C-alpha cells in the first residue's frame, strides 16, 4: 500500500510516517517501479500499535 493509504488506515499523517522512517522507528519500505513507497501489513500493524500507545500517553522515548 502507498503512504496515503497507510496514513488513512492508521490516522497518522504521511509526514509523521516519513518522520518515523527518518528516525528509524519504521524500516524504509521497498519502492515500486514508479518509485512509490510500498508498505505492507507489518507496517500497518506497527503504526496502529504506535498510534494506540501515543493515544494512551506514551512518549516515543
C-alpha distance (Angstrom), angle and dihedral (degrees) to the residues before:
residue distance angle dihedral
X1 . . .
X2 3.78 . .
X3 3.79 125.4 .
X4 3.81 94.1 -99.3
X5 3.78 91.8 53.1
X6 3.80 90.9 48.1
X7 3.79 90.9 48.5
X8 3.80 92.7 51.6
X9 3.81 92.7 45.7
X10 3.81 93.4 51.6
X11 3.79 104.1 31.0
X12 3.81 89.8 -122.8
X13 3.79 118.6 125.0
X14 3.79 121.1 -113.9
X15 3.81 89.2 -118.3
X16 3.82 90.2 55.1
X17 3.79 89.8 51.2
X18 3.80 89.8 51.8
X19 3.82 89.4 48.6
X20 3.82 91.0 52.3
X21 3.81 88.4 52.0
X22 3.81 92.5 50.8
X23 3.81 91.0 48.5
X24 3.82 92.5 48.5
X25 3.80 95.2 -115.6
X26 3.80 89.4 118.9
X27 3.77 122.9 34.6
X28 3.77 114.3 -116.9
X29 3.81 104.9 -98.2
X30 3.75 127.0 -126.5
X31 3.79 115.7 -95.0
X32 3.78 128.0 -124.9
X33 3.80 122.2 -126.8
X34 3.81 87.8 -93.8
X35 3.85 90.0 51.7
X36 3.82 98.1 -107.5
X37 3.78 118.2 144.2
X38 3.82 110.0 -103.9
X39 3.82 113.4 -152.7
X40 3.78 125.6 -170.7
X41 3.79 139.3 -154.7
X42 3.82 92.6 -83.9
X43 3.80 90.6 57.4
X44 3.79 89.8 49.6
X45 3.81 92.1 50.7
X46 3.81 93.0 46.7
X47 3.79 93.3 49.8
X48 3.81 91.4 48.1
X49 3.81 88.6 51.8
X50 3.82 92.7 48.1
X51 3.80 91.1 47.5
X52 3.81 92.0 50.3
X53 3.82 91.6 48.2
X54 3.81 91.6 48.5
X55 3.81 90.4 48.9
X56 3.82 88.0 54.7
X57 3.79 90.4 54.3
X58 3.80 102.2 -99.8
X59 3.79 115.7 145.6
X60 3.79 123.9 -134.8
X61 3.81 89.1 -111.3
